[in-house]
Amino acid sequence: MDIPNLPLPPDLEEFVSGAVASGKYSTQGDLLREALLVLRDRDRLRESRLQELRKEVQIGLEQSERGECGPWDIEEIKAEVRQRLTSMQRNSS
């Protein structure tokens, strides 16, 4: 695959030049390939998380329809959301 000359803003041009000059990447093409792999993985992870969320919402809706819901404790819900966000942030690092 040939890499066309992509116009980049100055800050990204400096980043690319610095990464190649440092030896971290052999060529601009290598850096672009790595960037595209990371982008693809991020998109796949986002889609996977979205599918998991949809499943959980569906489970909740089905439980609600069966009358399996109790009163909501907003503080408990907030704590659980914070815990999940913290866990997700740790897993993505």
Disulfide bonds with the S-S distance in Angstrom:
none
